[in-house]
Amino acid sequence: MKVVAKPAQPVPAFVPKAPDAIMAELWRTKQRINAQAGYDIDKLLARVKREAARITAPHQL
């Protein structure tokens, strides 16, 4: 009998371990909605940094 190992699937670091099945389903739904909306954390953080720089920059008269 030949044993074939299943390929290991990487688990992204950002996927939290859900405490129960209901929370796991909610997190999957949230990920799907974010993907459909084009939500991108890198773009959001870049925008926050730009806004923070604009707000803290000295005002020129």
Residue pairs with C-beta under 8 A, 6 or more apart in sequence:
15 27
16 27
18 24
18 27
